[in-house]
Amino acid sequence: MDSTKIVLFKDKKIRRTLFNNEWWFSVIDVISALTDSVNPNDYWYKMKIRVKSDDGIELSTICRQLKLLARDGKNYETDCANTEGLFRIIQSIPSPKAEPFKRWLARVGYERVQEIENPELATKRTRMLYKLKGYSDSWIEKRMRGIAIREELTDEWSKRGAQEQKDYEILTAEISKATFGFTPAEYKKIKDLKRENLRDHMDDLELIFSMLGERASTEIHRVEDSLGIEKLKTDAKAGGDIAGGARKELEKRIKRPIVSKNNFLQNKKQIEK
């Protein structure tokens, strides 16, 4: 599953990402949630100066620059802290919301520990979230299978020389372009999506061809024992070409394109009317 997610604290969005098998949270988002500051970035900047002058501790030393999705749909390096680091930062924020946030943070951290010890819990929670959003059982089954196939593929990439998130984005784009004729960014524009996860807005056939392209790429990596980003790119295109060929054959038979402008948000609005 995509390791970058958004969680909510009292209707405030808190971005987080997995790093070294634990959650790291956006410090700016936490400050926004606790202070209602009109400029959380400025608040954080002044806070680092104030805390350093008060007790000599540099808050930036307990943070890491990790890439998180911004409002423009792009990933940027952002100050992030793990649960322990956030507790230290929160101590320096004079806010009546601090205690409820600490309890919320502890619960989120505990859930992650549970998921590490029992991965089935993460799967069950994901299924439940999709169910609550209104997705059908058959769609959820395909989406969950797609998540497993995606994780298997990224594991191969990691072992075979893809080291940065940017490498993953390049390889994903190769598969998507060959499978559908569009990169993920272009695909999202077709569906009029911004920050939303593209695959959460695919229909059954779109999910199936996504899975085929990624599973074929994984198998090619293994059979050819591929190493290095350039070889992985060649394999990714080959895997996408296999899925793309199957897509084109089906489109000829059903006389319509597989790629659709429809997305779950639009479909849900139509149902609710």
C-alpha positions in Angstrom: 0.0 0.0 0.0 1.1 3.5 -0.6 3.1 4.5 2.5 2.1 8.1 2.4 -1.3 8.9 4.0 -3.5 11.6 5.5 -5.1 11.1 8.9 -7.6 13.3 10.6 -7.5 15.0 14.0 -10.8 16.9 14.7 -11.3 17.5 11.0 -7.7 18.7 10.5 -5.6 16.8 8.0 -2.3 15.5 9.2 0.0 14.1 6.5 2.2 11.2 7.5 4.6 8.7 5.9 6.3 5.5 6.8 10.0 5.7 7.4 12.1 2.9 9.0 8.8 1.1 9.8 7.2 3.9 11.9 5.0 6.8 11.2 6.5 10.3 10.7 4.1 13.2 10.8 4.1 16.6 9.1 5.2 19.2 11.8 3.5 22.0 9.9 0.2 20.1 9.8 0.4 19.4 13.6 1.1 23.1 14.3 -1.9 24.1 12.1 -4.1 21.6 14.0 -3.0 22.8 17.5 -2.7 26.6 17.0 -5.1 27.6 14.2 -2.2 29.8 13.0 -2.8 31.5 9.7 0.8 30.9 8.9 2.0 27.6 10.4 5.3 27.8 8.5 6.2 31.1 10.1 5.0 29.8 13.5 7.3 26.8 13.2 10.2 29.0 12.1 9.8 31.3 15.1 9.2 28.4 17.5 12.5 26.7 16.6 14.3 30.0 17.4 12.4 30.5 20.7 12.9 26.9 21.9 16.6 27.0 21.1 17.1 30.2 23.0 15.1 29.0 26.0 16.6 25.6 26.7 19.3 25.1 24.0 17.5 22.3 22.2 17.2 22.5 18.5 13.9 21.1 17.5 15.1 20.7 13.9 17.5 18.0 15.1 14.6 15.7 16.0 13.0 16.1 12.6 13.6 14.6 9.2 13.0 16.0 5.8 10.7 13.5 4.1 8.7 13.9 1.0 4.9 14.5 1.5 2.2 15.3 -1.0 1.3 19.0 -1.2 -1.9 20.7 -2.3 -0.6 21.1 -5.9 -0.3 17.3 -6.2 3.5 17.2 -6.0 5.8 15.7 -3.4 8.0 18.1 -1.4 10.5 17.6 1.4 8.8 18.5 4.6 9.8 18.7 8.3 8.5 15.5 9.8 8.8 14.0 13.3 8.0 10.6 14.7 5.7 10.0 17.7 8.5 10.7 20.3 9.7 13.8 18.5 6.2 15.2 18.2 5.6 14.8 21.9 8.7 17.0 22.4 7.5 19.6 19.9 4.0 19.6 21.4 5.4 20.4 24.8 6.6 23.8 23.4 3.2 24.7 22.0 0.9 26.5 24.4 -2.4 25.1 23.3 -5.4 23.6 25.1 -5.7 21.1 22.2 -2.3 19.6 23.2 -3.6 16.9 25.6 -6.3 15.5 23.2 -3.7 15.5 20.4 -1.3 13.6 22.5 -3.9 10.9 23.2 -4.8 10.8 19.5 -1.1 10.5 18.5 -0.5 7.7 21.0 -3.5 5.8 19.6 -2.3 6.2 16.0 1.2 5.1 17.0 -0.2 2.1 18.9 -2.2 1.0 15.9 0.9 1.0 13.8 2.7 -1.2 16.3 -0.3 -3.6 16.1 -0.1 -3.6 12.3 3.6 -4.5 12.4 3.0 -7.4 14.8 -0.1 -8.5 12.8 -0.2 -7.3 9.2 -3.7 -8.7 8.8 -5.0 -5.8 11.0 -3.7 -3.2 8.4 -5.6 -5.1 5.7 -8.8 -5.3 7.7 -8.6 -1.6 8.5 -8.1 -0.7 4.8 -11.0 -2.8 3.8 -13.2 -1.2 6.4 -12.2 2.3 5.2 -13.1 1.5 1.6 -16.4 0.0 2.8 -17.3 3.1 4.8 -16.6 5.3 1.8 -19.1 3.3 -0.2 -17.0 1.0 -2.4 -18.5 -2.3 -3.5 -17.1 -5.6 -2.1 -16.0 -6.7 -5.6 -14.2 -3.5 -6.2 -12.5 -3.7 -2.8 -11.3 -7.2 -3.5 -9.6 -6.0 -6.7 -8.1 -2.9 -5.0 -6.7 -5.0 -2.2 -5.2 -7.4 -4.7 -3.7 -4.5 -6.6 -2.2 -3.2 -3.4 -0.5 -6.5 -2.8 0.8 -6.7 -6.3 2.1 -3.1 -6.0 4.0 -3.9 -2.8 5.5 -7.0 -4.4 6.7 -4.9 -7.3 8.2 -2.1 -5.1 10.0 -4.7 -3.0 11.7 -5.9 -6.2 12.6 -2.4 -7.2 14.2 -1.8 -3.8 16.2 -5.0 -4.1 17.3 -4.3 -7.7 18.6 -0.7 -7.5 15.7 1.7 -7.3 16.7 3.7 -4.2 14.6 6.9 -4.1 10.9 7.8 -4.4 11.8 9.5 -7.7 13.0 6.2 -9.1 9.6 4.6 -8.2 7.7 7.5 -9.8 9.8 7.1 -13.1 9.2 3.3 -13.2 5.5 3.7 -12.4 5.2 6.2 -15.2 6.8 3.8 -17.6 4.3 1.0 -16.8 1.3 3.4 -16.9 2.3 5.0 -20.2 2.7 1.6 -21.8 -0.4 0.2 -20.3 -2.8 3.1 -20.8 -1.0 5.6 -22.9 -0.9 8.1 -20.1 1.4 8.8 -17.1 -0.3 8.8 -13.7 -0.2 12.6 -13.7 -1.9 12.8 -17.1 -4.3 10.1 -16.0 -5.3 12.1 -12.9 -6.1 15.2 -15.2 -8.4 13.0 -17.3 -10.3 12.1 -14.1 -10.1 15.6 -12.8 -8.2 14.5 -9.6 -5.8 16.6 -7.6 -4.5 15.1 -4.3 -6.6 12.0 -4.5 -5.2 8.6 -5.1 -5.6 7.7 -8.7 -6.3 4.0 -8.2 -9.0 4.7 -5.7 -10.8 6.3 -8.6 -10.3 3.5 -11.2 -13.1 1.1 -12.2 -12.7 -2.7 -12.4 -11.1 -2.9 -15.8 -8.7 0.0 -15.1 -7.6 -1.8 -11.9 -7.2 -5.1 -13.7 -4.9 -3.7 -16.4 -2.9 -1.8 -13.8 -2.4 -5.1 -11.9 -1.4 -6.9 -15.1 1.2 -4.3 -16.1 2.8 -4.3 -12.6 2.6 -8.1 -12.2 4.2 -8.6 -15.6 7.0 -6.2 -14.7 7.7 -8.0 -11.5 7.9 -11.4 -13.3 10.3 -9.9 -15.9 12.5 -8.5 -13.2 12.8 -11.9 -11.6 13.2 -14.0 -14.6 15.9 -11.7 -16.1 17.5 -10.9 -12.7 17.4 -7.2 -13.6 19.7 -4.8 -11.8 19.9 -1.0 -12.1 17.4 1.7 -12.9 17.9 1.6 -16.6 17.2 -2.1 -16.9 14.3 -1.7 -14.5 12.9 1.0 -16.8 13.2 -1.3 -19.8 11.4 -4.1 -17.9 8.7 -1.7 -16.7 7.9 -0.7 -20.3 7.9 -4.3 -21.4 5.5 -5.2 -18.6 3.3 -2.2 -19.5 3.4 -3.2 -23.2 2.0 -6.6 -22.3 -0.9 -5.0 -20.4 -1.3 -2.3 -23.1 -1.6 -4.9 -25.8 -4.3 -6.8 -23.9 -6.1 -3.5 -23.3 -6.1 -2.6 -27.0 -7.5 -6.1 -27.9 -10.3 -5.7 -25.4 -11.1 -2.2 -26.6 -11.5 -3.5 -30.2 -14.0 -6.1 -29.0 -16.1 -3.9 -26.7 -15.7 -0.8 -29.0 -15.0 1.6 -26.2 -11.8 2.9 -24.4 -10.8 1.4 -21.1 -9.5 4.7 -19.7 -12.5 6.6 -18.4 -13.1 10.1 -17.1 -15.3 8.7 -14.4 -14.1 8.7 -10.9 -15.4 7.6 -7.5 -16.1 11.1 -6.4 -18.4 11.8 -9.4 -20.1 8.5 -9.2 -20.8 9.0 -5.5 -22.3 12.4 -6.1 -24.6 11.0 -8.8 -25.8 8.3 -6.4 -26.5 10.8 -3.6 -28.6 13.0 -5.8 
